[in-house]
Amino acid sequence: MHQRRDGSPTTASSTKTSIGSDPSATASDFAIPRPFDTALSNNFTSPCATFFKTMLSDSGFGNCHPFSLMLQTSSGLFDSSKSVFAITRVLEATCSVNSDQCTKIMDGFARDLVSDANCQVDYANSNPQVLQAYNGLVAYEPLYQASCLRDDGGSYCYANAVTNTTATTDAYPYYLPLGVALPGGSRPTCNSCLVDVMAIFSSFGGNATQPISKTYNTAAQQINTYCGPNFVNGSATPLKGVASTTTASFTSTIALFIMLFVLFFQ
């Protein structure tokens, strides 16, 4: 079932150790993983390097604990993913923030990142870390929703997926919003979590500004091939208002043509 929890942004712990896989660790031991928590590449232009330092040190950014940015860039998240207990603690933190407020923060940083004054040159040159940062920023909302999904038993769907050692491809669909295609031959478990996750991604896939718009349809077709026809939406849901606007415009044009035709031949 899809559950969202909006509250005040939490603050990352400043403790020195993480809980790792030890269920006996106390709350004071818990450190929320951070994006780009390993050394950044030196292959940045000077303005872009400054932008990254500013973004990563920003309290508003940090307090959002953006899962979408951790997914590809955080060694802390990778370590936490080895334990259901640890990754659940991380998801509880990332899902306890005000997602509307955090979406605005991430969208602002995405706009700033590609500006001429910051990382536009690096982005145009396809710098890998810059692309990861941009995709993670714009994909904050779909991945917030997806990572906060729980199954019928109350467990986080992502925690189940990433710790499932018998189906190692279960976590692959979560990378779709970052523009990462589902690898050929991937067979994530055909369960309700997969249905719900793909339903979220479908609702964002009709937005050309989202990386998921380039990866959803092929992934959905692949999943439906082995999970059964129509197991998930076969194509991204069109943006609300787009079809109706187009239809209204077309109808208005026809009406104007008819009116002119009538007036001309009176």
C-alpha positions in Angstrom: 0.0 0.0 0.0 1.2 3.5 -0.8 1.8 5.4 2.4 3.3 8.9 2.7 4.3 10.6 5.9 4.9 14.4 5.8 6.4 16.2 8.8 9.1 18.6 9.7 12.5 17.9 8.1 14.7 15.9 10.4 18.4 16.7 11.1 21.2 14.3 10.4 22.9 12.9 13.4 26.5 14.1 14.0 27.5 10.9 15.7 30.6 9.1 14.4 29.3 5.7 13.8 26.4 4.2 11.9 24.2 1.4 13.0 25.4 -0.9 10.3 23.8 -4.3 10.7 23.7 -4.4 14.5 20.1 -4.3 15.8 21.4 -3.6 19.3 22.7 -0.2 18.2 20.9 2.7 19.9 19.3 5.8 18.3 22.4 7.8 19.3 24.6 5.6 17.2 22.5 6.2 14.0 23.9 8.4 11.3 21.8 9.1 8.3 23.8 8.5 5.0 24.5 11.5 2.9 24.8 12.0 -0.8 28.4 12.1 -2.2 29.8 10.9 1.1 33.0 9.8 -0.6 35.6 12.1 -2.2 34.2 14.1 -5.1 36.0 14.0 -8.4 38.5 16.8 -9.1 37.2 16.9 -12.7 34.9 19.9 -12.2 35.2 23.5 -13.4 35.9 25.8 -10.5 32.3 27.3 -10.4 30.8 23.8 -10.4 33.1 22.6 -7.6 32.0 25.6 -5.5 28.4 24.9 -6.3 28.7 21.3 -5.0 30.3 22.4 -1.8 27.6 25.0 -1.3 24.8 22.5 -2.0 26.2 19.7 0.2 26.7 22.0 3.1 23.3 23.6 2.9 21.2 22.8 5.9 17.9 22.7 4.0 19.4 20.3 1.5 20.9 18.1 4.3 17.7 18.0 6.4 15.8 16.6 3.4 17.9 13.4 3.4 17.3 13.0 -0.4 17.0 9.3 -1.1 17.1 10.0 -4.8 20.6 11.5 -4.5 21.9 8.8 -2.1 20.9 6.0 -4.3 23.8 6.3 -6.7 26.3 8.4 -4.7 26.2 7.3 -1.0 28.5 4.6 0.3 26.6 4.9 3.6 23.4 3.9 1.9 25.1 1.0 0.3 26.4 -0.2 3.7 22.9 0.2 5.2 21.4 -1.8 2.4 23.1 -4.9 3.7 20.7 -5.1 6.7 16.9 -4.8 6.8 17.2 -3.1 10.2 19.7 -0.6 9.0 18.0 0.3 5.7 14.6 0.6 7.5 16.1 3.1 9.9 17.4 5.1 6.9 14.0 5.0 5.2 12.3 6.1 8.3 14.5 9.2 8.3 14.2 10.0 4.6 10.4 9.6 4.7 9.8 11.7 7.8 10.5 15.0 6.1 8.1 17.5 4.5 8.3 16.2 0.9 6.6 19.3 -0.6 9.1 21.6 1.0 12.0 19.4 0.0 10.8 19.1 -3.6 11.0 22.9 -3.9 14.5 22.8 -2.4 15.7 20.1 -4.8 14.1 21.8 -7.8 15.9 25.1 -6.9 19.2 23.4 -6.7 18.6 21.6 -10.0 17.9 25.0 -11.7 21.0 26.5 -10.1 23.2 23.5 -11.1 22.6 23.9 -14.8 23.0 27.7 -14.8 25.9 29.3 -16.6 27.3 30.5 -13.3 27.6 27.0 -11.9 27.8 23.7 -13.7 26.3 24.3 -17.1 29.7 23.6 -18.8 30.2 20.4 -16.8 26.6 19.3 -17.5 27.0 19.9 -21.2 30.2 17.8 -21.2 28.3 15.0 -19.4 30.4 15.0 -16.3 29.1 11.8 -14.6 28.8 13.2 -11.0 27.1 16.3 -12.3 24.6 14.2 -14.3 24.0 12.0 -11.2 23.4 15.1 -9.1 21.0 16.7 -11.6 19.0 13.5 -12.1 18.8 12.9 -8.4 17.6 16.5 -7.7 14.8 16.4 -10.3 13.8 12.9 -9.4 13.4 13.6 -5.7 9.6 13.4 -5.6 9.1 10.1 -7.5 11.8 8.4 -5.5 10.5 9.9 -2.2 7.1 8.4 -2.9 8.6 5.0 -4.1 11.0 4.6 -1.3 8.3 5.3 1.3 6.0 2.6 0.0 5.2 -0.2 2.5 3.8 -3.7 1.8 0.7 -5.1 3.4 2.8 -6.2 6.4 4.1 -2.7 7.0 7.6 -3.3 5.8 9.2 -0.8 3.4 9.1 -2.2 -0.2 12.6 -0.9 -0.9 14.0 -2.5 2.2 12.5 -5.8 1.1 13.8 -5.4 -2.5 17.4 -4.4 -1.7 17.9 -7.2 0.9 16.3 -10.0 -1.1 19.2 -12.2 -1.8 17.2 -14.7 -3.8 16.0 -12.0 -6.3 18.9 -9.6 -6.6 17.3 -7.5 -9.3 14.3 -6.4 -7.1 16.0 -3.1 -6.4 16.7 -2.3 -10.1 13.3 -0.6 -10.8 14.2 2.1 -8.2 16.9 3.4 -10.5 14.5 4.1 -13.4 13.7 7.7 -12.2 17.4 8.5 -12.4 17.5 7.7 -16.1 19.0 4.2 -15.6 17.4 1.6 -17.8 16.2 -1.7 -16.5 19.0 -4.2 -17.5 17.9 -6.8 -20.0 17.0 -10.1 -18.4 16.1 -8.4 -15.1 13.3 -10.2 -13.3 12.2 -8.3 -10.2 9.7 -10.2 -8.1 6.1 -9.8 -9.5 4.4 -8.6 -6.3 2.2 -5.7 -5.1 5.3 -3.6 -4.3 6.4 -3.7 -7.9 2.9 -2.8 -9.1 2.7 0.2 -6.7 6.3 1.4 -7.5 5.7 1.3 -11.2 2.3 3.0 -10.8 4.1 5.9 -9.2 6.8 6.0 -11.9 4.1 5.9 -14.6 2.5 9.0 -13.2 5.8 10.9 -13.6 6.8 9.3 -16.8 4.7 11.6 -18.9 6.8 14.6 -17.8 9.6 15.1 -20.3 11.7 16.9 -17.7 11.9 13.7 -15.6 14.5 11.1 -16.5 11.9 8.4 -15.9 10.2 9.6 -19.1 13.1 7.9 -21.0 13.1 4.7 -19.1 9.6 3.8 -18.0 8.0 2.4 -21.1 10.7 -0.1 -22.0 10.9 -1.3 -18.4 7.1 -1.7 -18.1 7.1 -3.8 -21.3 9.9 -5.9 -20.0 8.1 -6.5 -16.7 4.8 -7.3 -18.4 6.6 -9.9 -20.6 7.3 -12.1 -17.6 4.8 -10.9 -15.0 1.9 -11.1 -17.4 0.1 -8.7 -19.7 -1.0 -5.5 -18.0 0.7 -6.4 -14.7 1.9 -2.8 -14.6 0.9 0.2 -16.8 2.3 -0.5 -20.2 3.1 3.1 -20.8 3.6 6.3 -18.8 0.4 8.2 -17.9 0.1 11.4 -19.9 0.3 14.6 -17.9 -3.1 15.8 -16.8 -4.4 18.6 -18.9 -2.1 18.0 -21.9 -4.6 16.0 -23.9 -7.6 18.2 -22.9 -5.7 21.3 -23.8 -4.8 19.9 -27.2 -8.3 18.8 -27.8 -9.7 22.2 -26.8 -7.3 24.0 -29.1 -8.2 21.8 -32.0 -11.9 22.2 -31.3 -11.6 25.9 -31.1 -9.8 26.0 -34.5 -12.5 23.9 -36.2 -15.2 26.1 -34.6 -13.5 29.3 -35.9 -13.2 27.8 -39.4 -16.9 26.9 -39.5 -17.9 30.3 -38.4 -15.7 32.0 -41.1 -17.1 29.6 -43.6 -20.7 30.4 -42.7 -20.0 34.2 -42.8 -18.2 34.0 -46.1 -21.0 32.2 -47.9 -24.0 34.1 -46.4 
